[in-house]
Amino acid sequence: MSVSEAFEAFARETPAQFGAWMRAVGELGDASALDERTQEIAYLAVLAATGLHSGLDFHTRRALELGASRAEVLSAVLVGLPAAGNRVTSALPHVLAACADASGPLSG
């Protein structure tokens, strides 16, 4: 699974801060009442709504690995449409590419 160039640089160039960040991410996940699949789907909605495209490939693939369907992933991207507006649609090309790369054309 690929991560963004920025995330790779973060890990490589500032390992202490990266380690602290990853521990915090892990602890937040452990504290969540959501199962991992639902958390990934929700995170896709947040990434799309905030315009943070660099994590879309990784988190789309992770959601699919955890059993999310293509339709669920696309719906997650669009869930923020009423609140965040049309900006969420700019995430669609990134998510569709990750879906296609993950396992070819998906249905659902």
Residue, then its C-alpha position, 0 to 999 in steps of 0.5 A: m500500500s502506498v503512502s504519500e511522499a510527504f508521509e514518507a519524508f515525515a517518517r524518514e526525516t523526523p523519526a522521533q516525531f513520527g513515532a509519537w504521531m503513530r502512537a497517538v494515532g494508534e491510541l485514538g484508534d484504540a479509544s474509538a467505539l468504531d470498528e476499523r472498517t467503519q473508522e476507515i470509511a469515516y476517515l475518507a469522508v473527513l479527508a474529502a471534506t477537508g481537501l486532504h487528498s494525500g491520504l486517499d489512496f492509502h485509506t481507500r485501499r485500507a477500507l477495501e481490504l477491510g471489506a468496504s465496497r466501492a459504493e461505500v467508499l464513494s458514498a463516504v467521499l460524498v457524505g460531506l457534500p451538503a456541509a463542505g460543498n462540491r470540493v468533496t468531488s475533487a477527491l473522486p479521481h483519487v479514490l477511483a484510481a485507488c479502487a481500480d489499482a486495489s483490485g481492478p474494476l469493482s462492483g457494488 
